[in-house]
Amino acid sequence: MAAEIQISHQERRRQISRVLIVTLVLNVLVAGAKLIYGYASGAVSVMADGFHSLMDGTSNIIGLVAIYFAFDPPDEEHHYGHRKAEILASMMIAILLAVTCLEIVKELVGRLFEPRMPVVGQWGFVIMLVGLGVNLWVVAYESRAGKRLKSQLLESDAQHTQSDVLVSASVIASMVAISQNWYWLDYLVSLGIVAVIGHMAYTLFRQNIDILLDRSPLERSEIMRLVQACEGVRRCHKVRAHGSPDEVYLELHIWVDPDLSIKEAHALAHQVKSQLIQTRPELADVTIHVEPDEAVAA
């Protein structure tokens, strides 16, 4: 764990970018194969799955752009750095998923007015099975990297790709049904894909909107317990926190003995800050305001 905490921002950026580039190449290849075969065969479910995979590739590109900015150090105009670029990228992934739903529904409605009987063959099953295998590998690869590098973007993208696993399995079942002339199942599976993608869009949106709206990533009671356990701190209040799960900025007030000198109170505040950061490594910075505990002194 210590090695993961000590990794530099630049090295972390490089490793996250490498993960995104690898998955981008795989997603584009899989999406291209599915879309070409889906249009050629007339299988709406295969084509829908191709759009879904294409969104995976698009989200990888957005992620690369975000990572380029997200780990830039704080500057005169961005005092807390640029990490929210990563969160914005995750939000854009959610929006792209919603757009994908609309495209699939549009295709389904069009087929109702201009019916076309899909035809699937051996190559269709090969493409879908290979795509399924690639998706399983990408989910595992991005999930491990996301946890190791503490990247909200990689974990969000892994969840996005995870939906492809269920979707691809459903499409394979649909192709089996089509081969038995059960064409209606192709439409049902396509609607199921819309539901899966829509759910993923909603989940990603909820996860990341809380960060953008500065919902506290820490439990206030837990921070108060840790602070009040520090020797010399009588009470703690006005605990506020914001930031992403791996980069939290914390502010709080502590009451201390009013007879402490400024130097002693300052040293106590630094001691509390050091203990908090040591206990909670996700803390990027802690600002502590010291107040004299006049009520107790009286």
HUGIQUI-V867774 format. One record per residue. N is the residue number from 1. RES is the residue in one letter. OMEGA is omega in whole degrees, 0 to 359 (* if undefined). Layout:
n: [N | N]
res: [RES | RES]
omega: [OMEGA | OMEGA]
This chain:
n: [1 | 2 | 3 | 4 | 5 | 6 | 7 | 8 | 9 | 10 | 11 | 12 | 13 | 14 | 15 | 16 | 17 | 18 | 19 | 20 | 21 | 22 | 23 | 24 | 25 | 26 | 27 | 28 | 29 | 30 | 31 | 32 | 33 | 34 | 35 | 36 | 37 | 38 | 39 | 40 | 41 | 42 | 43 | 44 | 45 | 46 | 47 | 48 | 49 | 50 | 51 | 52 | 53 | 54 | 55 | 56 | 57 | 58 | 59 | 60 | 61 | 62 | 63 | 64 | 65 | 66 | 67 | 68 | 69 | 70 | 71 | 72 | 73 | 74 | 75 | 76 | 77 | 78 | 79 | 80 | 81 | 82 | 83 | 84 | 85 | 86 | 87 | 88 | 89 | 90 | 91 | 92 | 93 | 94 | 95 | 96 | 97 | 98 | 99 | 100 | 101 | 102 | 103 | 104 | 105 | 106 | 107 | 108 | 109 | 110 | 111 | 112 | 113 | 114 | 115 | 116 | 117 | 118 | 119 | 120 | 121 | 122 | 123 | 124 | 125 | 126 | 127 | 128 | 129 | 130 | 131 | 132 | 133 | 134 | 135 | 136 | 137 | 138 | 139 | 140 | 141 | 142 | 143 | 144 | 145 | 146 | 147 | 148 | 149 | 150 | 151 | 152 | 153 | 154 | 155 | 156 | 157 | 158 | 159 | 160 | 161 | 162 | 163 | 164 | 165 | 166 | 167 | 168 | 169 | 170 | 171 | 172 | 173 | 174 | 175 | 176 | 177 | 178 | 179 | 180 | 181 | 182 | 183 | 184 | 185 | 186 | 187 | 188 | 189 | 190 | 191 | 192 | 193 | 194 | 195 | 196 | 197 | 198 | 199 | 200 | 201 | 202 | 203 | 204 | 205 | 206 | 207 | 208 | 209 | 210 | 211 | 212 | 213 | 214 | 215 | 216 | 217 | 218 | 219 | 220 | 221 | 222 | 223 | 224 | 225 | 226 | 227 | 228 | 229 | 230 | 231 | 232 | 233 | 234 | 235 | 236 | 237 | 238 | 239 | 240 | 241 | 242 | 243 | 244 | 245 | 246 | 247 | 248 | 249 | 250 | 251 | 252 | 253 | 254 | 255 | 256 | 257 | 258 | 259 | 260 | 261 | 262 | 263 | 264 | 265 | 266 | 267 | 268 | 269 | 270 | 271 | 272 | 273 | 274 | 275 | 276 | 277 | 278 | 279 | 280 | 281 | 282 | 283 | 284 | 285 | 286 | 287 | 288 | 289 | 290 | 291 | 292 | 293 | 294 | 295 | 296 | 297 | 298]
res: [M | A | A | E | I | Q | I | S | H | Q | E | R | R | R | Q | I | S | R | V | L | I | V | T | L | V | L | N | V | L | V | A | G | A | K | L | I | Y | G | Y | A | S | G | A | V | S | V | M | A | D | G | F | H | S | L | M | D | G | T | S | N | I | I | G | L | V | A | I | Y | F | A | F | D | P | P | D | E | E | H | H | Y | G | H | R | K | A | E | I | L | A | S | M | M | I | A | I | L | L | A | V | T | C | L | E | I | V | K | E | L | V | G | R | L | F | E | P | R | M | P | V | V | G | Q | W | G | F | V | I | M | L | V | G | L | G | V | N | L | W | V | V | A | Y | E | S | R | A | G | K | R | L | K | S | Q | L | L | E | S | D | A | Q | H | T | Q | S | D | V | L | V | S | A | S | V | I | A | S | M | V | A | I | S | Q | N | W | Y | W | L | D | Y | L | V | S | L | G | I | V | A | V | I | G | H | M | A | Y | T | L | F | R | Q | N | I | D | I | L | L | D | R | S | P | L | E | R | S | E | I | M | R | L | V | Q | A | C | E | G | V | R | R | C | H | K | V | R | A | H | G | S | P | D | E | V | Y | L | E | L | H | I | W | V | D | P | D | L | S | I | K | E | A | H | A | L | A | H | Q | V | K | S | Q | L | I | Q | T | R | P | E | L | A | D | V | T | I | H | V | E | P | D | E | A | V | A | A]
omega: [181 | 181 | 180 | 182 | 186 | 183 | 183 | 179 | 182 | 178 | 179 | 177 | 181 | 182 | 178 | 179 | 180 | 178 | 181 | 180 | 179 | 182 | 177 | 181 | 181 | 181 | 180 | 179 | 180 | 181 | 180 | 180 | 181 | 182 | 180 | 181 | 180 | 179 | 182 | 184 | 183 | 179 | 183 | 182 | 178 | 179 | 179 | 177 | 176 | 176 | 180 | 178 | 178 | 176 | 175 | 180 | 179 | 179 | 176 | 178 | 178 | 179 | 179 | 178 | 181 | 182 | 180 | 181 | 192 | 185 | 171 | 182 | 176 | 177 | 185 | 181 | 181 | 188 | 180 | 180 | 186 | 187 | 182 | 173 | 178 | 179 | 177 | 178 | 178 | 177 | 179 | 175 | 179 | 179 | 179 | 177 | 179 | 178 | 178 | 177 | 181 | 180 | 181 | 178 | 178 | 179 | 180 | 179 | 178 | 180 | 178 | 181 | 178 | 183 | 177 | 182 | 180 | 177 | 181 | 180 | 185 | 182 | 178 | 179 | 179 | 181 | 183 | 180 | 177 | 178 | 178 | 179 | 178 | 180 | 179 | 180 | 181 | 180 | 180 | 182 | 181 | 180 | 179 | 181 | 180 | 178 | 182 | 183 | 181 | 182 | 176 | 181 | 181 | 180 | 177 | 181 | 177 | 177 | 176 | 182 | 180 | 178 | 178 | 180 | 179 | 181 | 181 | 178 | 179 | 180 | 178 | 177 | 178 | 180 | 176 | 179 | 179 | 179 | 177 | 179 | 174 | 187 | 182 | 181 | 178 | 179 | 179 | 178 | 178 | 177 | 176 | 178 | 178 | 180 | 180 | 181 | 179 | 178 | 179 | 179 | 180 | 181 | 180 | 180 | 181 | 182 | 188 | 179 | 178 | 179 | 180 | 180 | 176 | 172 | 185 | 178 | 182 | 174 | 182 | 182 | 180 | 178 | 179 | 179 | 181 | 182 | 183 | 175 | 180 | 180 | 180 | 178 | 181 | 179 | 181 | 177 | 181 | 178 | 180 | 180 | 175 | 180 | 179 | 184 | 182 | 179 | 187 | 175 | 187 | 175 | 179 | 176 | 175 | 173 | 181 | 177 | 182 | 180 | 178 | 174 | 178 | 181 | 180 | 179 | 178 | 179 | 179 | 179 | 178 | 178 | 178 | 179 | 181 | 180 | 179 | 181 | 178 | 181 | 182 | 184 | 178 | 179 | 178 | 179 | 179 | 177 | 185 | 176 | 183 | 178 | 176 | 181 | 185 | 183 | 180 | 182 | 180 | *]
